[in-house]
Amino acid sequence: MISRRGFLARAALGGAALVLPAPIAACARTDASEGDVAPDWAPPTAADRERLETWLRTLRTEGLANPAAPMGPAVARVGELALNSPYAAGTPAAT
């Protein structure tokens, strides 16, 4: 039988999985269609995608992308990987 804490953790992760695809898909839009307002920031560039893919490869190689792994070391590693990456104040990530 699953504990209450385990149930709540899985419910939270399930809820997050349902919420994340919409914002991620919204980042891929490059124009306004059907009355939607286009974002006021530039879509990801090839360099942005390459940087993200490199980070993902690193996290997977170091075993930090495993769902069973503690999140803290993975978050710290992402912060280390993000050092010296381009940053523009006022972008969605900065709000």
Beta strands, then each sheet from edge to edge (+ up, - down):
end
